[in-house]
């Protein structure tokens, strides 16, 4: 009687890279193929895949799932799930997992750092020191604003919104106001007042967006909302490019109806030539960098733990939320 053939290891595709330690951990537990999301070979590999690990640019659609009849889990190394058709996955019995806590600290730090750059003109010396007259002129004419004198408004009091609010209130003594879809966001470890959206826009010296791209959030902040804001206010978007009407922001900056802007996310991404805010004074445009710390990227790569949990028949630690 012939011996039973050894059980075949599960196959997991990684479409947008991974940090080394989580990838090695996964390789000890599964067969791993790294194949880019835009590589035509991806479709052929999907036919045998038990799991797929994606990040921002892999689109998990009904068509994608149709090519993956054995798929059991889609893992998003990150927070947003907009690139994954979660209902389509659930209809096929495919679990979706993600890493909601992975980059909270990194993004919170980034937001505060950007605010400081916009509020405090550093006038940093480049490849030469300023001549004495220029040194004194800059020192005597440039002025900044202190955070403890300002109100920060947070649109979306989720994990990152809470982190920004905590740093602002506890670290800098700022007044914090917020608006969220939920009437009760649960206990906060810093003083903050929930206000209606119109009041949020009117009273914020700094408006920081921390919402996801659910239905109805496209251009959530546009011309009407910006018209309510103070002329010396800052606008920060590190959430999703789609939630902000970038043409309305550019018009406000040209007409000096906003004092400064930080944009880290775009629609489309990456932005095309001719992006309307490019080259404007007191505008910081960064290439989706808010979560890019060594720790946060490794944390996001550890989504592979939940991949193995699902494949081996256990409940994942971070399944996609049900809405």
Backbone bond lengths (Angstrom), bond angles and torsions (degrees), N, CA, C in turn:
res aa  C-N    CA-C-N  psi(-1)  N-CA   C-N-CA  omega(-1)  CA-C   N-CA-C  phi
1 X - - - 1.472 - - 1.527 108.50 -
2 X 1.294 116.97 128.65 1.465 119.72 -176.23 1.518 110.79 -75.68
3 X 1.341 114.10 149.08 1.460 119.99 178.29 1.521 109.68 -71.65
4 X 1.360 114.47 148.57 1.467 119.19 176.75 1.524 109.26 -66.66
5 X 1.309 115.82 139.75 1.466 119.41 179.24 1.523 109.83 -68.46
6 X 1.325 116.72 145.15 1.466 119.31 -178.91 1.523 111.20 -62.04
7 X 1.339 114.16 147.96 1.459 119.92 -179.49 1.522 110.14 -65.96
8 X 1.316 115.44 133.25 1.455 120.41 -178.60 1.522 110.54 -76.86
9 X 1.334 116.52 136.30 1.462 120.82 178.63 1.520 110.42 -67.41
10 X 1.338 117.16 147.23 1.465 119.24 177.90 1.534 110.64 -65.41
11 X 1.316 115.58 152.89 1.456 121.61 179.24 1.530 109.03 -105.28
12 X 1.332 116.01 127.21 1.466 122.07 178.78 1.528 108.25 -123.28
13 X 1.321 116.37 127.97 1.461 121.78 176.48 1.525 109.55 -96.29
14 X 1.317 116.16 138.36 1.472 122.63 176.97 1.522 106.13 -118.97
15 X 1.347 117.07 113.99 1.464 120.51 -169.03 1.523 114.96 -100.41
16 X 1.320 117.73 -12.90 1.471 118.81 -178.31 1.521 112.01 -138.48
17 X 1.302 116.21 32.06 1.451 120.47 175.38 1.522 113.37 80.07
18 X 1.328 114.40 172.32 1.454 121.57 -178.67 1.518 108.33 -160.21
19 X 1.313 116.51 153.01 1.460 119.17 170.53 1.523 109.68 -66.35
20 X 1.322 114.87 156.93 1.462 120.24 -168.76 1.530 113.07 -64.40
21 X 1.317 117.51 -47.32 1.475 119.24 -174.31 1.531 112.34 -64.29
22 X 1.337 119.37 -49.78 1.467 118.33 176.57 1.524 113.03 -61.36
23 X 1.325 117.01 -35.84 1.468 119.55 179.66 1.521 110.71 -66.02
24 X 1.314 117.62 -42.29 1.464 120.55 178.51 1.524 110.39 -64.98
25 X 1.328 116.80 -40.08 1.469 121.81 177.11 1.529 109.75 -58.51
26 X 1.333 116.22 -44.52 1.462 120.40 -179.80 1.523 110.75 -65.19
27 X 1.323 117.12 -40.13 1.459 120.75 -178.54 1.519 112.60 -64.46
28 X 1.305 117.66 -24.05 1.463 120.83 176.65 1.518 111.97 -76.37
29 X 1.319 117.43 -10.64 1.461 121.52 -174.56 1.521 113.76 -123.67
30 X 1.323 116.78 -7.91 1.461 120.32 -177.13 1.529 109.68 -157.03
31 X 1.323 115.18 160.43 1.463 119.14 167.56 1.529 107.38 -77.58
32 X 1.300 116.58 132.02 1.463 121.21 -175.38 1.529 109.56 -121.03
33 X 1.317 114.81 130.53 1.455 120.82 171.93 1.525 107.39 -121.40
34 X 1.322 115.52 124.11 1.458 120.29 173.91 1.524 108.46 -94.08
35 X 1.308 115.83 117.19 1.460 121.28 -177.98 1.528 107.64 -142.43
36 X 1.305 117.11 126.22 1.460 120.88 -176.61 1.525 111.84 -63.64
37 X 1.315 113.91 149.26 1.462 120.95 -178.97 1.529 112.38 -61.32
38 X 1.347 117.90 -25.11 1.463 120.60 -179.77 1.523 112.94 -102.44
39 X 1.318 116.80 12.93 1.466 121.68 177.53 1.534 108.75 -86.15
40 X 1.329 118.74 125.18 1.471 120.11 179.01 1.520 113.47 -56.09
41 X 1.334 117.55 -22.49 1.465 120.30 -179.81 1.520 112.57 -70.32
42 X 1.325 117.94 -15.40 1.473 120.53 -177.81 1.522 111.10 -56.10
43 X 1.312 117.32 -42.89 1.463 120.41 -175.64 1.523 111.70 -59.52
44 X 1.313 117.44 -41.72 1.469 119.95 -178.98 1.525 110.74 -67.49
45 X 1.322 117.49 -36.11 1.468 120.06 178.49 1.528 111.79 -70.32
46 X 1.328 116.70 -30.57 1.461 119.88 -179.40 1.523 112.49 -60.71
47 X 1.294 117.11 -27.47 1.463 120.72 -176.81 1.522 112.39 -58.55
48 X 1.337 118.06 -28.45 1.465 121.37 -177.00 1.529 112.96 -113.97
49 X 1.328 117.71 4.90 1.461 120.46 -172.26 1.522 112.37 -77.37
50 X 1.333 115.05 134.52 1.467 121.73 171.64 1.524 111.13 -91.44
51 X 1.332 115.58 -29.32 1.452 120.74 -179.67 1.513 111.15 -146.00
52 X 1.339 115.53 154.29 1.456 121.79 176.34 1.520 108.23 -133.87
53 X 1.335 116.14 132.43 1.457 122.03 176.79 1.520 107.57 -110.31
54 X 1.338 116.31 119.89 1.463 121.66 -176.46 1.528 109.19 -124.80
55 X 1.327 114.43 171.94 1.459 120.25 171.80 1.527 108.84 -128.13
56 X 1.313 117.47 -113.13 1.465 120.60 -168.77 1.518 113.81 -91.49
57 X 1.325 117.61 -37.39 1.458 120.05 -165.06 1.519 114.90 -103.71
58 X 1.312 118.28 -8.19 1.462 121.12 175.39 1.527 108.79 -78.02
59 X 1.311 117.62 123.33 1.460 121.93 -179.40 1.530 109.49 -97.56
60 X 1.318 116.14 111.09 1.461 120.85 178.87 1.526 107.43 -94.34
61 X 1.317 114.55 97.05 1.459 122.86 -175.45 1.528 109.72 -109.70
62 X 1.320 115.58 177.65 1.466 119.79 175.26 1.523 110.70 -59.69
63 X 1.328 117.08 -38.73 1.465 121.01 178.29 1.529 110.78 -64.59
64 X 1.324 116.93 -41.73 1.465 122.33 176.40 1.529 109.89 -58.16
65 X 1.319 116.32 -46.34 1.466 120.96 -178.60 1.526 111.74 -67.25
66 X 1.313 116.75 -33.50 1.467 120.87 178.96 1.523 110.80 -60.61
67 X 1.335 116.05 -31.44 1.464 120.77 -179.50 1.528 112.42 -83.30
68 X 1.333 117.20 -1.04 1.471 120.99 -174.61 1.528 111.02 -128.21
69 X 1.321 117.65 70.10 1.474 120.75 -173.29 1.524 114.24 -65.88
70 X 1.330 118.15 -22.24 1.469 121.25 -178.59 1.525 113.02 -95.38
71 X 1.312 116.89 -1.40 1.466 121.00 -171.64 1.523 111.83 -62.76
72 X 1.343 115.23 134.62 1.457 120.70 179.33 1.521 113.07 -116.80
73 X 1.344 116.72 -23.57 1.458 118.64 -176.33 1.528 110.40 -152.16
74 X 1.337 115.00 137.04 1.465 123.11 170.47 1.523 106.61 -113.48
75 X 1.319 116.23 125.76 1.457 121.53 -176.47 1.520 110.09 -115.17
76 X 1.315 116.07 124.51 1.468 121.32 177.72 1.524 108.41 -102.56
77 X 1.330 116.60 113.24 1.456 120.48 175.32 1.508 109.37 -78.06
78 X 1.323 117.06 81.80 1.457 121.98 -176.55 1.509 110.21 159.92
79 X 1.321 115.85 -166.21 1.462 121.73 -171.80 1.524 112.13 -101.93
80 X 1.326 117.43 -51.52 1.456 120.30 -175.29 1.519 112.31 -73.98
81 X 1.324 115.93 147.83 1.464 121.70 -179.69 1.526 111.76 -118.63
82 X 1.330 116.53 17.83 1.457 120.40 -174.65 1.525 113.09 -64.74
83 X 1.322 117.21 -25.78 1.465 119.89 -179.45 1.529 112.23 -86.68
84 X 1.319 117.32 5.28 1.466 121.82 -179.80 1.533 109.28 -121.89
85 X 1.314 116.35 126.59 1.465 120.67 175.31 1.530 107.40 -80.41
86 X 1.330 114.75 87.21 1.469 120.13 -174.70 1.525 111.77 -62.36
87 X 1.350 120.27 -45.55 1.473 118.89 177.30 1.529 112.79 -58.37
88 X 1.323 117.63 -39.22 1.467 119.73 178.88 1.522 110.67 -64.76
89 X 1.332 116.56 -38.44 1.460 120.05 176.62 1.533 110.61 -62.55
90 X 1.322 115.73 -46.45 1.471 119.70 -177.67 1.526 110.60 -64.70
91 X 1.321 116.85 -36.02 1.467 120.01 179.38 1.520 111.25 -62.54
92 X 1.322 116.65 -26.61 1.470 121.51 179.62 1.527 112.25 -98.11
93 X 1.326 117.34 3.34 1.451 120.32 -179.07 1.518 113.57 76.31
94 X 1.330 116.74 22.05 1.460 121.91 179.26 1.527 108.45 -95.88
95 X 1.327 116.97 123.41 1.459 121.32 178.25 1.530 109.52 -76.35
96 X 1.322 116.30 144.91 1.465 122.06 174.36 1.529 107.87 -117.64
97 X 1.323 116.06 127.85 1.466 121.32 179.40 1.525 108.47 -126.35
98 X 1.343 114.85 158.68 1.463 118.92 -178.45 1.522 109.59 -154.10
99 X 1.337 117.52 -172.59 1.472 121.46 -175.55 1.524 109.60 -128.93
100 X 1.326 117.45 74.14 1.471 119.73 -172.68 1.522 114.90 -64.22
101 X 1.323 118.41 -24.99 1.468 120.71 -177.67 1.522 113.49 -96.90
102 X 1.310 118.15 -2.48 1.465 120.49 -166.69 1.522 114.07 -64.32
103 X 1.325 116.95 -39.44 1.470 118.69 -171.54 1.521 113.83 -118.00
104 X 1.317 117.59 14.70 1.463 120.95 -176.30 1.523 112.23 -56.85
105 X 1.317 117.17 -48.79 1.460 120.62 -177.52 1.521 110.87 -66.67
106 X 1.326 116.16 -41.78 1.467 120.18 -178.26 1.521 111.41 -62.06
107 X 1.326 117.64 -46.32 1.459 120.37 -177.91 1.522 110.75 -68.39
108 X 1.323 116.81 -40.00 1.466 119.59 177.06 1.515 112.14 -58.63
109 X 1.334 116.83 -45.48 1.466 120.85 177.69 1.528 110.80 -60.09
110 X 1.330 115.65 -43.41 1.463 121.52 -176.88 1.528 111.11 -61.79
111 X 1.321 116.38 -43.40 1.462 120.88 179.97 1.530 110.46 -60.60
112 X 1.316 116.66 -48.47 1.458 119.66 -178.88 1.527 110.85 -64.32
113 X 1.337 116.66 -39.89 1.460 119.94 177.46 1.515 112.10 -61.03
114 X 1.330 116.83 -41.93 1.455 120.34 178.13 1.519 112.24 -65.24
115 X 1.320 116.22 -40.37 1.467 120.25 177.98 1.527 110.24 -59.71
116 X 1.307 116.88 -44.62 1.459 120.29 179.95 1.522 111.41 -62.35
117 X 1.328 117.30 -39.94 1.463 119.41 178.48 1.524 111.72 -64.11
118 X 1.332 116.98 -38.09 1.457 120.15 -178.56 1.529 112.30 -74.82
119 X 1.323 116.45 -32.06 1.463 120.33 -176.59 1.522 113.54 -87.44
120 X 1.324 116.54 -26.44 1.466 120.83 -175.32 1.519 109.73 -119.31
121 X 1.318 119.17 97.22 1.464 120.62 -179.99 1.526 110.78 -63.80
122 X 1.306 117.34 110.58 1.458 121.54 -173.23 1.522 112.86 -78.87
123 X 1.328 115.97 -29.62 1.468 119.90 -179.16 1.525 111.46 49.22
124 X 1.324 115.94 45.11 1.464 120.63 -175.86 1.523 111.35 -62.96
125 X 1.315 115.82 140.39 1.455 120.55 176.54 1.519 109.52 -71.12
126 X 1.330 116.39 143.58 1.453 120.85 -179.42 1.510 111.25 -94.94
127 X 1.327 115.87 -116.38 1.461 119.13 -176.59 1.526 112.89 -88.23
128 X 1.322 116.00 7.52 1.462 119.27 175.04 1.531 108.61 -151.11
129 X 1.319 116.51 156.86 1.467 119.57 175.07 1.522 108.53 -79.97
130 X 1.326 116.16 154.39 1.451 119.56 178.20 1.529 110.45 -69.87
131 X 1.304 117.41 141.41 1.468 119.52 169.60 1.527 109.42 -59.82
132 X 1.315 118.83 154.57 1.477 121.28 -174.54 1.524 114.41 -51.77
133 X 1.318 118.61 -43.68 1.461 119.87 -177.99 1.523 111.49 -65.29
134 X 1.352 116.40 -41.57 1.460 120.74 179.16 1.523 111.01 -67.44
135 X 1.323 116.21 -40.98 1.465 121.79 177.18 1.528 109.92 -54.52
136 X 1.327 116.12 -48.93 1.466 120.62 -177.22 1.524 111.16 -71.21
137 X 1.327 117.31 -37.48 1.462 119.30 179.33 1.519 111.27 -61.69
138 X 1.340 116.37 -47.25 1.470 120.17 179.41 1.514 110.60 -61.54
139 X 1.300 116.30 -46.94 1.471 120.50 -178.29 1.521 111.88 -60.91
140 X 1.302 116.46 -36.53 1.461 120.51 -175.57 1.521 114.01 -85.48
141 X 1.323 118.12 -14.94 1.468 119.54 -174.63 1.522 114.30 -111.74
142 X 1.324 118.69 -30.47 1.463 119.96 -177.77 1.524 110.78 -83.01
143 X 1.315 115.81 135.94 1.462 121.61 178.12 1.536 109.27 -133.32
144 X 1.318 115.06 148.57 1.455 120.47 175.93 1.510 111.14 -116.29
145 X 1.315 115.50 -177.26 1.467 121.95 178.59 1.518 109.13 -120.64
146 X 1.334 116.18 147.14 1.461 122.46 -178.33 1.518 110.53 -92.73
147 X 1.315 115.72 136.37 1.457 120.54 -176.96 1.526 112.48 -64.58
148 X 1.322 118.08 -33.90 1.461 119.44 -176.68 1.522 112.55 -66.30
149 X 1.335 117.34 -13.49 1.456 121.50 179.75 1.527 112.67 -94.46
150 X 1.323 116.64 0.11 1.461 120.48 -168.97 1.524 112.54 -116.34
151 X 1.324 114.75 160.36 1.465 123.42 174.60 1.520 108.99 -107.72
152 X 1.316 116.22 127.68 1.459 120.52 173.69 1.522 108.63 -104.02
153 X 1.321 115.37 129.99 1.452 121.44 175.79 1.515 109.98 -104.48
154 X 1.313 116.69 131.41 1.460 121.98 -176.77 1.525 108.41 -116.24
155 X 1.313 115.84 117.92 1.463 121.18 177.17 1.523 107.55 -97.10
156 X 1.338 115.87 100.47 1.461 122.31 -176.73 1.513 110.65 106.15
157 X 1.334 116.29 97.05 1.464 120.50 -176.78 1.530 110.21 -97.73
158 X 1.336 114.79 59.23 1.458 120.68 172.17 1.514 110.40 -89.49
159 X 1.329 116.05 -152.06 1.464 120.04 -175.80 1.526 112.00 -61.42
160 X 1.344 116.67 -49.50 1.468 118.98 -177.47 1.523 110.27 -72.09
161 X 1.323 117.33 -41.10 1.456 119.51 176.83 1.518 111.82 -56.60
162 X 1.322 116.60 -41.25 1.470 120.36 177.40 1.522 111.67 -64.14
163 X 1.325 115.75 -40.48 1.462 118.79 179.75 1.524 110.95 -63.45
164 X 1.326 116.46 -45.21 1.465 120.24 178.12 1.522 110.22 -61.99
165 X 1.327 117.07 -44.48 1.457 120.39 178.66 1.515 112.56 -61.99
166 X 1.329 116.14 -40.61 1.464 120.35 179.47 1.531 111.09 -62.24
167 X 1.337 116.86 -47.74 1.466 120.04 -179.99 1.531 109.88 -63.23
168 X 1.334 116.13 -44.25 1.459 119.97 -176.52 1.520 111.98 -62.42
169 X 1.327 116.26 -46.85 1.465 119.93 -176.58 1.519 112.12 -78.11
170 X 1.327 116.93 -48.94 1.463 120.69 -173.13 1.518 112.67 -81.63
171 X 1.329 116.66 -31.43 1.454 119.41 -178.17 1.512 114.46 -91.08
172 X 1.346 117.05 -32.60 1.459 120.34 -173.41 1.523 113.73 -121.50
173 X 1.318 117.62 -3.84 1.463 120.14 178.87 1.512 113.79 70.61
174 X 1.322 117.29 28.21 1.459 120.71 179.65 1.524 111.18 -80.47
175 X 1.314 115.99 154.74 1.459 121.68 169.05 1.524 107.64 -80.57
176 X 1.326 117.20 132.51 1.460 122.20 -177.62 1.522 109.48 -117.26
177 X 1.337 115.55 126.07 1.459 121.29 170.22 1.523 107.35 -124.34
178 X 1.333 116.90 157.18 1.458 118.82 -176.45 1.513 110.97 -154.39
179 X 1.328 113.95 162.80 1.450 121.81 170.30 1.518 107.90 -136.92
180 X 1.323 115.90 140.32 1.462 121.42 -179.83 1.519 108.95 -144.23
181 X 1.332 116.11 155.26 1.459 120.34 175.75 1.526 111.69 -56.80
182 X 1.322 116.42 -34.92 1.455 121.06 -179.35 1.522 110.38 -83.04
183 X 1.313 116.48 134.67 1.466 119.74 173.64 1.520 111.10 -66.85
184 X 1.320 116.31 -33.51 1.459 121.42 179.74 1.524 108.59 -123.62
185 X 1.314 116.86 108.36 1.466 121.38 -179.55 1.525 111.42 -90.16
186 X 1.346 116.46 3.92 1.457 119.79 -178.63 1.519 110.87 88.36
187 X 1.327 116.18 178.64 1.470 119.65 -176.47 1.523 112.37 -67.00
188 X 1.324 115.56 141.51 1.460 122.52 174.94 1.527 108.46 -113.53
189 X 1.321 116.68 145.83 1.465 119.68 -179.05 1.529 111.82 -96.15
190 X 1.328 115.78 25.60 1.454 121.58 177.21 1.528 107.25 -152.76
191 X 1.335 117.62 156.30 1.465 119.30 179.51 1.524 111.25 -72.04
192 X 1.328 116.14 130.02 1.458 121.81 179.86 1.519 108.66 -157.91
193 X 1.321 116.26 146.82 1.462 121.46 -179.46 1.515 109.83 -116.70
194 X 1.340 116.12 130.07 1.463 120.16 174.11 1.512 108.66 -79.53
195 X 1.338 116.92 131.01 1.461 122.00 -179.76 1.521 109.41 -132.66
196 X 1.308 116.27 163.00 1.460 120.45 174.73 1.535 109.27 -71.24
197 X 1.327 115.90 159.23 1.465 119.72 -173.37 1.526 112.76 -57.95
198 X 1.339 118.37 -45.29 1.460 119.48 -177.34 1.519 111.05 -58.73
199 X 1.308 116.38 -41.22 1.462 119.83 178.67 1.522 110.51 -67.52
200 X 1.318 117.08 -37.38 1.466 120.86 177.29 1.519 110.40 -56.62
201 X 1.335 116.60 -47.41 1.463 120.41 -178.67 1.527 111.15 -67.00
202 X 1.320 117.37 -40.33 1.463 120.64 -175.76 1.531 112.75 -69.83
203 X 1.325 117.36 -37.36 1.459 120.17 -170.10 1.515 114.10 -96.76
204 X 1.313 118.48 -10.89 1.466 120.91 -175.12 1.531 110.77 -79.13
205 X 1.324 115.42 127.79 1.462 120.33 166.53 1.521 109.97 -79.57
206 X 1.319 115.18 -27.20 1.467 122.82 176.40 1.520 106.80 -135.57
207 X 1.315 117.26 125.53 1.463 121.61 176.07 1.517 108.14 -111.41
208 X 1.331 116.47 120.25 1.467 121.73 -178.51 1.527 108.95 -116.99
209 X 1.333 115.68 126.33 1.464 121.58 -174.54 1.527 110.10 -95.00
210 X 1.334 116.09 129.01 1.465 121.88 -179.67 1.526 109.85 -142.02
211 X 1.336 115.17 57.97 1.461 121.60 -179.09 1.519 109.09 -118.60
212 X 1.325 115.93 161.88 1.461 119.40 177.27 1.525 109.24 -95.98
213 X 1.325 115.54 177.94 1.458 119.95 -176.34 1.519 110.29 -100.10
214 X 1.331 116.46 56.13 1.457 120.32 174.93 1.528 109.18 -79.06
215 X 1.312 115.83 168.73 1.463 120.98 -179.31 1.525 109.84 -57.22
216 X 1.312 116.15 132.43 1.461 121.01 179.99 1.512 114.33 96.76
217 X 1.332 117.40 -8.29 1.468 119.89 -177.45 1.531 113.67 -94.77
218 X 1.319 117.96 -2.99 1.460 118.76 178.12 1.521 109.61 -65.35
219 X 1.341 116.47 128.96 1.464 123.54 -176.74 1.529 110.74 51.92
220 X 1.308 115.36 41.75 1.469 121.13 175.84 1.524 110.41 -58.02
221 X 1.321 115.69 -35.45 1.466 120.87 174.52 1.523 107.69 -113.66
222 X 1.328 115.56 113.51 1.461 121.66 -177.25 1.511 110.64 -137.10
223 X 1.317 116.17 -152.31 1.464 121.24 -173.76 1.518 112.46 -59.32
224 X 1.331 116.71 -45.31 1.458 119.76 -178.26 1.509 112.83 -62.35
225 X 1.322 116.45 -42.31 1.459 120.29 -179.03 1.530 111.19 -70.36
226 X 1.331 116.59 -42.21 1.463 120.16 -179.85 1.523 110.58 -65.29
227 X 1.335 117.36 -33.41 1.461 120.91 178.82 1.525 111.94 -61.67
228 X 1.324 117.23 -24.76 1.467 120.80 179.10 1.522 113.00 -81.00
229 X 1.322 117.26 -16.32 1.466 120.85 -171.89 1.528 112.07 -79.69
230 X 1.323 115.21 158.71 1.457 121.54 176.76 1.525 109.99 -66.62
231 X 1.316 116.22 149.81 1.460 119.96 -179.48 1.527 112.42 -70.67
232 X 1.335 116.98 -20.09 1.469 119.40 178.16 1.525 111.89 -104.22
233 X 1.350 116.44 20.64 1.463 120.91 -178.69 1.525 111.34 -84.45
234 X 1.335 114.52 157.12 1.458 122.53 172.66 1.521 109.21 -106.18
235 X 1.334 115.73 149.65 1.467 122.01 177.38 1.521 108.37 -125.88
236 X 1.330 116.07 126.25 1.461 122.38 -175.49 1.526 108.74 -122.00
237 X 1.341 116.89 128.96 1.465 119.73 173.93 1.520 110.73 -130.40
238 X 1.327 115.46 108.34 1.466 122.25 172.92 1.529 110.18 -119.78
239 X 1.335 117.21 18.38 1.471 120.05 -175.19 1.523 110.88 -96.77
240 X 1.329 117.58 -82.48 1.454 122.88 178.33 1.520 108.43 -141.95
241 X 1.320 116.78 138.91 1.447 120.28 -177.35 1.512 113.13 -60.29
242 X 1.336 116.75 -34.32 1.460 120.98 -174.07 1.526 113.50 -65.90
243 X 1.327 117.99 -22.46 1.470 119.52 -173.50 1.524 112.24 -76.50
244 X 1.327 117.62 -10.89 1.452 121.57 -174.71 1.524 110.26 -119.18
245 X 1.330 116.61 131.43 1.472 121.96 174.90 1.523 107.34 -80.61
246 X 1.316 116.35 97.84 1.455 120.79 -171.55 1.527 111.57 -68.15
247 X 1.331 118.56 -29.87 1.463 120.55 176.99 1.530 110.49 -67.07
248 X 1.319 116.46 -37.02 1.469 119.80 176.84 1.522 110.85 -66.71
249 X 1.323 116.83 -37.47 1.464 120.65 177.70 1.525 110.45 -64.98
250 X 1.331 116.38 -44.77 1.464 120.54 -179.80 1.525 110.97 -62.37
251 X 1.329 116.96 -41.65 1.463 119.92 178.23 1.522 110.71 -62.38
252 X 1.323 117.05 -41.37 1.468 120.69 179.55 1.522 111.27 -64.53
253 X 1.320 117.25 -38.57 1.462 119.42 178.47 1.528 111.14 -68.70
254 X 1.331 117.36 -41.26 1.474 119.96 178.39 1.523 111.09 -61.75
255 X 1.331 115.78 -38.15 1.466 120.81 -176.48 1.521 112.14 -90.80
256 X 1.345 116.34 7.38 1.471 122.89 177.72 1.528 111.64 58.28
257 X 1.347 114.90 40.96 1.463 120.69 174.08 1.522 111.93 -101.77
258 X 1.327 116.36 3.74 1.458 124.79 168.44 1.517 106.95 -140.73
259 X 1.340 116.36 152.36 1.467 119.57 -177.23 1.521 113.04 -96.78
260 X 1.331 117.74 -22.97 1.451 119.47 -177.66 1.512 111.41 -172.19
261 X 1.332 115.14 156.80 1.466 121.07 -175.53 1.523 109.16 -143.35
262 X 1.323 116.02 139.56 1.467 122.78 168.02 1.516 107.71 -121.83
263 X 1.320 116.64 121.59 1.465 122.56 178.51 1.526 108.04 -122.82
264 X 1.344 116.21 123.79 1.461 120.79 178.55 1.529 111.99 -116.02
265 X 1.326 117.17 -10.30 1.473 122.03 -176.28 1.523 109.03 -132.48
266 X 1.328 116.82 152.26 1.457 120.92 -167.21 1.527 111.03 -140.39
267 X 1.328 113.99 160.83 1.461 121.40 174.11 1.526 107.43 -141.94
268 X 1.340 119.46 106.44 1.470 126.13 -1.09 1.521 110.99 -76.33
269 X 1.331 114.13 167.85 1.455 120.53 178.25 1.525 109.65 -124.72
270 X 1.341 117.20 129.80 1.467 127.36 -1.98 1.516 112.04 -71.13
271 X 1.351 116.94 160.75 1.464 119.94 -178.80 1.522 111.24 -70.26
272 X 1.317 114.73 154.61 1.463 120.62 -179.58 1.522 110.80 -86.95
273 X 1.333 115.46 165.75 1.459 120.37 171.31 1.530 109.25 -54.63
274 X 1.331 115.24 144.92 1.455 118.97 -179.40 1.514 113.50 86.17
275 X 1.337 117.33 12.59 1.466 120.23 177.55 1.528 108.43 -52.55
276 X 1.334 118.83 128.96 1.471 120.75 -166.50 1.526 116.07 -65.57
277 X 1.322 118.84 -18.49 1.463 120.37 179.46 1.526 113.04 -95.11
278 X 1.319 116.78 -6.46 1.468 120.00 -176.08 1.524 110.49 -61.84
279 X 1.327 115.93 133.27 1.456 121.68 175.72 1.507 115.58 82.97
280 X 1.324 118.52 -1.80 1.462 120.35 -179.26 1.525 110.78 -78.08
281 X 1.323 114.98 148.23 1.459 120.50 178.65 1.530 110.61 -71.37
282 X 1.318 115.65 142.36 1.474 124.55 -179.83 1.530 112.80 58.89
283 X 1.321 114.82 35.02 1.463 122.00 172.90 1.526 107.72 -119.97
284 X 1.323 116.68 125.63 1.464 122.07 174.92 1.525 107.90 -106.19
285 X 1.322 116.42 117.73 1.464 122.70 176.31 1.520 107.60 -113.33
286 X 1.312 116.96 117.26 1.459 121.30 -177.17 1.528 109.55 -122.05
287 X 1.331 118.37 147.68 1.473 122.02 -171.95 1.533 113.81 -85.15
288 X 1.354 115.86 66.88 1.467 122.33 178.10 1.529 110.48 52.39
289 X 1.345 115.60 55.58 1.458 122.33 -172.45 1.526 114.43 -106.16
290 X 1.334 118.14 -4.24 1.463 119.81 -170.25 1.524 113.25 -57.80
291 X 1.317 117.50 -34.14 1.467 120.88 -177.46 1.520 113.11 -96.46
292 X 1.326 117.85 5.92 1.468 119.82 -169.24 1.532 111.73 -90.71
293 X 1.321 115.59 67.92 1.463 120.52 166.47 1.525 107.59 -109.16
294 X 1.328 116.66 160.09 1.466 119.72 178.81 1.523 110.80 -56.40
295 X 1.327 115.90 -44.90 1.465 120.15 -176.50 1.518 111.72 -67.37
296 X 1.326 116.99 -45.37 1.459 119.80 -176.72 1.525 111.51 -64.97
297 X 1.327 117.17 -41.25 1.457 119.61 -179.73 1.527 110.97 -65.12
298 X 1.332 116.83 -40.38 1.464 118.18 176.54 1.522 110.65 -65.88
299 X 1.340 117.15 -41.27 1.460 120.31 177.61 1.530 111.35 -57.09
300 X 1.336 116.88 -42.11 1.461 119.98 179.63 1.527 111.01 -66.42
301 X 1.325 116.52 -35.81 1.465 120.22 179.75 1.524 112.06 -67.40
302 X 1.329 117.11 -23.56 1.466 119.82 179.57 1.531 113.15 -72.71
303 X 1.324 117.46 5.79 1.461 120.32 170.51 1.526 110.33 -57.01
304 X 1.328 116.52 -19.51 1.466 120.11 179.95 1.528 112.14 -60.99
305 X 1.322 117.61 -24.82 1.475 119.10 176.59 1.530 110.76 -59.46
306 X 1.328 116.25 -44.17 1.460 119.22 179.67 1.525 112.14 -72.27
307 X 1.311 117.06 -25.76 1.469 119.74 174.12 1.531 109.69 -59.65
308 X 1.313 116.21 -48.41 1.465 120.16 -179.45 1.520 111.33 -69.25
309 X 1.321 117.25 -36.51 1.471 119.58 176.58 1.530 110.14 -56.06
310 X 1.308 117.05 -48.05 1.468 120.81 -177.83 1.527 110.84 -67.18
311 X 1.321 116.74 -46.77 1.465 120.06 -177.68 1.526 111.28 -61.16
312 X 1.336 116.55 -34.51 1.465 120.22 -179.48 1.517 112.85 -89.77
313 X 1.339 117.00 8.47 1.458 120.64 170.86 1.503 115.77 88.00
314 X 1.339 117.26 17.17 1.466 120.09 179.26 1.528 109.95 -108.20
315 X 1.323 115.41 162.64 1.465 120.20 179.76 1.524 110.00 -74.83
316 X 1.327 118.23 134.54 1.464 119.98 178.93 1.522 111.67 -74.73
317 X 1.324 114.59 157.29 1.459 118.56 177.94 1.516 113.23 -74.04
318 X 1.353 117.19 -33.07 1.460 120.81 -175.14 1.527 110.76 -132.81
319 X 1.346 117.21 74.16 1.465 119.23 173.72 1.526 110.07 -73.54
320 X 1.329 115.87 154.91 1.466 119.97 176.31 1.512 109.58 -58.44
321 X 1.343 117.30 138.77 1.463 119.30 -179.44 1.516 111.91 -67.00
322 X 1.317 115.81 149.89 1.467 122.04 175.30 1.518 107.81 -91.46
323 X 1.339 116.25 132.39 1.476 120.68 -179.39 1.509 109.90 -112.70
